[in-house]
Amino acid sequence: METTLKLNNSLIEPILKLGNHATIMDAIQKALEFYLQYLQQQAILAEFGQVDYFDDYDYETQRAMP
């Protein structure tokens, strides 16, 4: 997908240097990958506390089984 972006040079220049990216496109691609990973982590974290466990579940007994 092609698109035109207006980017803040004060943000792009340090990213290119610190990230050792050859092009702005490389930097944007990596940023999108990190953003996607962040969103996926947030979705997983949102599930914490949502799982109901059985009161009689004994994980120690389960681990002892061969």
N, CA and C of each residue as an Amber inpcrd file, in Angstrom:
protein
   198
   0.8440000  -1.1660000   0.0000000   0.0000000   0.0000000   0.0000000
   0.8950000   1.2370000   0.0000000   0.6160000   2.1290000  -0.8680000
   1.3720000   3.3700000  -0.9180000   0.5750000   4.4750000  -0.2660000
   1.2980000   5.3270000   0.4430000   0.6570000   6.4670000   1.0770000
   1.6820000   7.5780000   1.2360000   1.2010000   8.7790000   1.3890000
   2.0660000   9.9270000   1.5990000   1.9250000  10.3590000   3.0480000
   3.0590000  10.5490000   3.6980000   3.0530000  10.9290000   5.1040000
   3.8360000  12.2220000   5.3000000   3.3380000  13.0600000   6.1840000
   4.1010000  14.2160000   6.6310000   4.6780000  13.8380000   7.9810000
   5.9900000  13.6940000   8.0350000   6.6440000  13.2460000   9.2500000
   7.4810000  14.3620000   9.8480000   7.5590000  14.3660000  11.1580000
   8.3510000  15.3420000  11.8750000   9.8260000  14.9330000  11.7900000
  10.6450000  15.7510000  11.1470000  12.0670000  15.4230000  10.9750000
  12.7960000  15.2980000  12.3080000  12.3510000  16.0310000  13.3160000
  13.0230000  15.9390000  14.6110000  12.7960000  14.5710000  15.2570000
  11.7880000  13.8440000  14.8100000  11.5730000  12.4760000  15.2800000
  12.2670000  11.4610000  14.3860000  12.2340000  11.6960000  13.1010000
  12.7690000  10.7250000  12.1450000  14.2880000  10.6260000  12.2000000
  14.9800000  11.7620000  12.2430000  16.4470000  11.7440000  12.1900000
  17.0800000  10.9220000  13.3080000  16.6870000  11.1270000  14.5800000
  17.2980000  10.2830000  15.6200000  16.9300000   8.8110000  15.4870000
  15.7210000   8.5270000  15.0170000  15.3090000   7.1340000  14.8260000
  16.1680000   6.4590000  13.7690000  16.4280000   7.1600000  12.6830000
  17.2680000   6.6010000  11.6270000  18.6740000   6.3010000  12.1460000
  19.2190000   7.2060000  12.9560000  20.5770000   7.0200000  13.4700000
  20.6260000   5.9290000  14.5440000  19.7500000   6.0380000  15.5280000
  19.7870000   5.0870000  16.6360000  19.3830000   3.6760000  16.2180000
  18.4610000   3.5810000  15.2770000  18.0000000   2.2810000  14.8300000
  18.8070000   1.7040000  13.6910000  19.7900000   2.4640000  13.2100000
  20.6150000   2.0330000  12.0740000  19.7520000   1.6540000  10.8730000
  18.7200000   2.4460000  10.6210000  17.8490000   2.2120000   9.4750000
  18.4110000   2.9430000   8.2570000  18.4310000   2.2590000   7.1280000
  18.9720000   2.8460000   5.9120000  18.0100000   3.8620000   5.3000000
  16.7130000   3.6080000   5.4450000  15.7230000   4.4930000   4.8470000
  14.6190000   4.8030000   5.8490000  13.8690000   5.8300000   5.5360000
  12.7130000   6.1710000   6.3540000  11.6990000   5.0320000   6.3140000
  11.5720000   4.3880000   5.1740000  10.6330000   3.2800000   5.0340000
  10.9940000   2.1330000   5.9830000  12.2940000   1.8640000   6.1280000
  12.7380000   0.8270000   7.0690000  12.3430000   1.1920000   8.4940000
  12.5160000   2.4530000   8.8530000  12.1780000   2.9090000  10.1950000
  10.6760000   2.8060000  10.4390000   9.8830000   3.1900000   9.4620000
   8.4280000   3.1230000   9.5960000   7.9730000   1.6740000   9.7040000
   8.5600000   0.7990000   8.8990000   8.2140000  -0.6210000   8.9390000
   8.4810000  -1.1970000  10.3230000   9.6520000  -0.8940000  10.8860000
  10.0090000  -1.3980000  12.2100000   9.0740000  -0.8130000  13.2690000
   8.7360000   0.4620000  13.1450000   7.8180000   1.0890000  14.1010000
   6.4480000   0.4300000  14.0570000   5.9780000   0.1150000  12.8690000
   4.6790000  -0.5540000  12.7390000   4.7210000  -1.9540000  13.3430000
   5.8330000  -2.6520000  13.1570000   5.9790000  -3.9820000  13.7510000
   5.9390000  -3.8910000  15.2770000   6.6560000  -2.9080000  15.8320000
   6.6490000  -2.7220000  17.2830000   5.2570000  -2.3400000  17.7740000
   4.5540000  -1.5040000  17.0350000   3.2190000  -1.0760000  17.4320000
   2.2480000  -2.2530000  17.4160000   2.3350000  -3.0870000  16.3990000
   1.4910000  -4.2740000  16.3200000   1.7740000  -5.2010000  17.4950000
   3.0480000  -5.4060000  17.7990000   3.4230000  -6.2490000  18.9290000
   2.8600000  -5.6730000  20.2330000   2.9370000  -4.3610000  20.3930000
   2.3970000  -3.6950000  21.5850000   0.8930000  -3.9250000  21.6960000
   0.1690000  -3.7670000  20.5980000  -1.2740000  -3.9650000  20.6270000
  -1.6380000  -5.4100000  20.9720000  -0.8800000  -6.3530000  20.4540000
  -1.1250000  -7.7540000  20.7600000  -0.8630000  -8.0350000  22.2360000
   0.1860000  -7.4350000  22.7830000   0.4760000  -7.6110000  24.2040000
  -0.6310000  -7.0160000  25.0640000  -1.1470000  -5.8600000  24.6600000
  -2.2280000  -5.2320000  25.4080000  -3.4810000  -6.1060000  25.3910000
  -3.7440000  -6.7470000  24.2620000  -4.9090000  -7.6350000  24.1660000
  -4.7450000  -8.8320000  25.0980000  -3.5340000  -9.3520000  25.1960000
  -3.2770000 -10.4780000  26.1010000  -3.4150000 -10.0280000  27.5490000
  -2.8560000  -8.8710000  27.8710000  -2.9380000  -8.3640000  29.2390000
  -4.3740000  -8.0850000  29.6520000  -5.2110000  -7.7160000  28.7120000
  -6.6200000  -7.4490000  29.0110000  -7.3400000  -8.7220000  29.4460000
  -6.8090000  -9.8830000  29.0610000  -7.4210000 -11.1580000  29.4210000
  -7.0880000 -11.5920000  30.8500000  -6.0470000 -11.0180000  31.4590000
  -5.6910000 -11.3900000  32.8230000  -6.8350000 -11.0670000  33.7550000
  -7.1270000 -12.0170000  34.6190000  -8.2270000 -11.8550000  35.5540000
  -9.5750000 -12.2230000  34.9610000  -9.5940000 -12.6400000  33.7130000
 -10.8420000 -12.9840000  33.0510000 -11.0920000 -14.4860000  33.0130000
 -10.1040000 -15.2740000  33.4150000 -10.2200000 -16.7260000  33.3520000
 -10.7160000 -17.2450000  34.6960000 -11.7600000 -18.0520000  34.6740000
 -12.2770000 -18.6630000  35.8930000 -11.6850000 -20.0620000  36.0440000
 -11.0970000 -20.3000000  37.1880000 -10.5010000 -21.5950000  37.4730000
 -11.4240000 -22.3870000  38.3950000 -11.3450000 -23.6990000  38.3050000
 -12.1030000 -24.5550000  39.2000000 -11.4980000 -24.4590000  40.5980000
 -12.3350000 -24.3830000  41.6000000 -11.8540000 -24.2720000  42.9770000
 -11.0860000 -25.5100000  43.4280000 -11.4440000 -26.6710000  42.8900000
 -10.8050000 -27.9090000  43.3180000  -9.6060000 -28.3020000  42.4510000
  -9.1650000 -27.4350000  41.5580000  -8.0270000 -27.7330000  40.6870000
  -6.7390000 -27.7190000  41.4990000  -5.9500000 -28.7850000  41.3830000
  -4.6980000 -28.8980000  42.1160000  -3.5630000 -29.0710000  41.1110000
  -2.8490000 -27.9900000  40.8390000  -1.7990000 -28.0500000  39.8360000
  -0.6430000 -28.9430000  40.2720000  -0.4110000 -29.0860000  41.5790000
   0.6850000 -29.9310000  42.0570000   0.4310000 -31.4070000  41.7240000
  -0.8060000 -31.8300000  41.8500000  -1.1690000 -33.2010000  41.4840000
  -0.9990000 -33.4070000  39.9850000  -1.3910000 -32.4360000  39.2220000
  -1.2830000 -32.5080000  37.7570000   0.1900000 -32.6160000  37.3410000
   1.0680000 -31.8840000  37.9880000   2.4980000 -31.9170000  37.6500000
   3.1200000 -33.2570000  38.0080000   2.6180000 -33.9200000  39.0360000
   3.1960000 -35.1780000  39.4980000   2.8780000 -36.3350000  38.5600000
   1.8910000 -36.1790000  37.6880000   1.5290000 -37.2640000  36.7740000
   2.6200000 -37.4590000  35.7410000   2.9360000 -38.7340000  35.4370000
   4.0060000 -39.0120000  34.4430000   3.5960000 -38.6730000  33.0270000
